Amino acid sequence: MGKQLAFKKKSLTYTVYFTLLGLTAFGAGAADLIVTISSSTCSFGFVEIPSDGFRGGWGGLVMLFAGIFYLSGIRDANEIHQFARVVLASVLVWVLAGTDLFSMVARSIPSPDAGRWLNTPQGILQAFAPPYTPAVVLLPFTLVIVRYIRSYHREKDAA
């Protein structure tokens, strides 16, 4: 059985972009795991690496595997199965970033004051201020895959 192609020709831009994204995701996952195992805290700039066992541990594994899927998916970039790996890696980052964003929303609603149940609008906005987890920082960069999914469907419909 021959290879099924996702795209008619290979794209250097696609390969370089998702290689860099894969290296970044892999590095973020490794950093998550190292910080969690060492039970230390790590924050620089607007990025904070979580150190709790649940988010740092499983989140680090998810980011690590997202990086692995990105890097393994660019090997034969225009083949459909490799393209699916890159899409899967993006979905992994989306799930992790989604849980991190939901956590930010859930933490912003209750009031820190003992006399009130709900936080003020200003307090809710302050809860969304940096630092962010690596998955939330990578989220906008992973949305590029949507363009390639659309071009895949355009090429498939044209054929």
N, C-alpha and C positions, 0 to 999 in steps of 0.2 A: 504494500500500500504506500503510495507516494505522500509527500508532504503536502498538507493543506496550508495554503498561504493566507495570512490575514491581510497582507498588503502586497501590492504588485512589486514594489521595489523597496529596498532597505533604506532607512533614513539615518544618517549620521547624527542628526539633531536628536532623534528619538533615543538612539543608543547612548550618546553622551549624557543627555539629561537624566535618563533613568539609571545610568551608572552612578552619577553623582548623588541622585536621590537614594539609591540603594546603599551606597557607602555611608551617607548621612544617617539613614534609618538604622543600619547595622551598628554604627557608632553610638547612636542614641540608646539602642537596646542594650548594648554592652555596658554603657555608662549607667543605665538604670540598674542593671544587675550588680555591677560593682558597688554602686552606692548602697544598694539594698543589703548586699552581703556584708559590707563593712559597717553597716548601721550608722553611717555618717550623713551629713546633709551637704548638698552641693547646689549652689545657686550662683549664676553669673549672668549679668545683664538682665534680660527679660526672660531667661529660661531657668526653671527650677526643676531639678531632677528629684522625683519623689523617692523617699527612703522607706516608706512603710512596706511591710511584707507583701500585702495584697497587690497594691497598685504598682509598686516598684518591681516586685517579683514577676507576676504574670504579665504586667504591662511591658516589662523589659523583654520577656520572652516573645511577646507579640511583635514588638518593634524589631527584635533580632531576626525573627523569621520573616518579617516584612522585608527587611534588608536582604536576606538570603533569597527570597523570591524575586525581588527586583534584580539582583545580580545574576541569578540563574536564568531569568527570563529574557535577558538581553543577549544571550549567547547566539541564538539564531533569530534575530528580532522580528523578522516578518513571518515566521511560522506561527500558526494559530495557537498551538499549545504553549509556546513561549509567551505569546501575547496574553494568554489567559493567566499565566503566572504573574505578569506585571499588573494586570487588573486585580488579581487576588491580593497582591501586596498592597495596592492602593486601598482596597476594601478593608484590609486589616488595620491600616492607619486610620481610616475613617471610623471604624468601630471604636478603636481606642480613644481617638480624639473626641468622638461623640460621648463616650462615658466620662471623659474628663470635663467636657463642657456641661454635661448634665450635672456633674458633681458641683461645678461652679454655680449653676443655677440653684441647685438644692441648698447649698450653703448660704446663698445670698438672701433667701426668703425669711428665715427666722431672725428675730431681733436679738442682738447681743444684750440689750437692756432687759432687766428682770421684770420691769413693769409693762412691757409691750410684747405682743405676740409677733407682729410683722415688722420687718425692717423698713426704714424710710427709703424713699426713692434714691436719695443720695447714697445711702448705705448699700443698696442693691447695686448701683453703678460702681461703687468702690470695690465690690467683690469681684468685678470683672477686670480689674486692673492687673498689670503684670505683677509677678512672674507667671509664665505659662509653662506647661509641660512640653517636652519635645514633640509629642504627637500633635498638640494643638498648633505648634509653630510650623510643623511640616504639612499640616492639613491643606492650606491653600496651594502648596506646590504639588500635591498629589492630584488635584483636580484637573491637571493637564491631561490625564488619561481619558477624561470625558471627550476631549477633542479627537483623540485617536479612536475611541469607540465609535464616535459619530462617523469618522472617515472610513472605518471598517464597514459600517452599515451602508454608507453611500457607495463604496466600491462593490459590495455584495449585491446591492439592488441594481447597480448599473450593469452587472454581468449577466 
